[in-house]
Amino acid sequence: MASTAHALHILVKHKELAEDIIQQLKKGAKFHVLAKKHSSCPSGKKGGDLGEFKRGQMVPQFDKVAFGAEILEPHLVKTKLGWHVIKVLYRT
């Protein structure tokens, strides 16, 4: 079982915008460009890059996707912070 993950994310307030971002990504839009444009998280300035983190460091809903969902695919998750579009790059 993986103990660390490296992910990108875009944090927005509205589900509709998050869903639209996922559609743009599926059509070939660049994650880092959309993160810089839309993300309300400070990581948006770095293209949404959260770096490598350990299991349990993120809120539970985020952790579940980071350590359980398909790698390199955009995933939608709601947390108390808002709506996240998450793309897991790898796990170790």
C-alpha positions, -999 to 999 in steps of 0.1 A, spaced: 0 0 0 13 34 -10 24 57 19 30 89 -2 14 105 -32 22 135 -55 -8 154 -68 -20 185 -85 -53 202 -76 -75 231 -84 -97 244 -56 -130 263 -66 -161 272 -47 -187 259 -72 -193 224 -84 -203 236 -119 -169 253 -124 -151 222 -112 -171 200 -136 -163 225 -164 -126 223 -156 -127 185 -158 -143 187 -192 -116 212 -204 -89 188 -191 -105 159 -210 -104 180 -242 -66 186 -237 -64 217 -216 -32 220 -195 -38 214 -158 -12 240 -147 -28 267 -169 -63 261 -154 -49 259 -119 -33 293 -123 -65 308 -137 -91 293 -114 -76 278 -81 -83 297 -49 -55 276 -32 -20 292 -29 -8 261 -48 -26 275 -79 4 298 -85 25 267 -89 1 252 -113 -17 234 -86 13 213 -76 10 201 -40 42 181 -41 46 148 -24 26 142 8 20 114 33 -12 95 38 -33 114 64 -18 148 57 -48 159 37 -85 160 47 -101 125 45 -121 130 13 -89 143 -5 -68 115 10 -93 89 -3 -88 101 -39 -51 107 -36 -45 71 -24 -73 52 -41 -83 67 -74 -69 62 -108 -36 79 -115 -33 107 -141 -71 111 -144 -89 142 -130 -112 135 -101 -139 157 -84 -140 159 -46 -160 181 -22 -144 190 11 -151 218 37 -127 239 17 -147 237 -16 -146 216 -48 -112 200 -57 -102 188 -91 -74 164 -82 -49 147 -105 -26 122 -89 8 120 -106 22 90 -87 22 71 -54 51 55 -36 
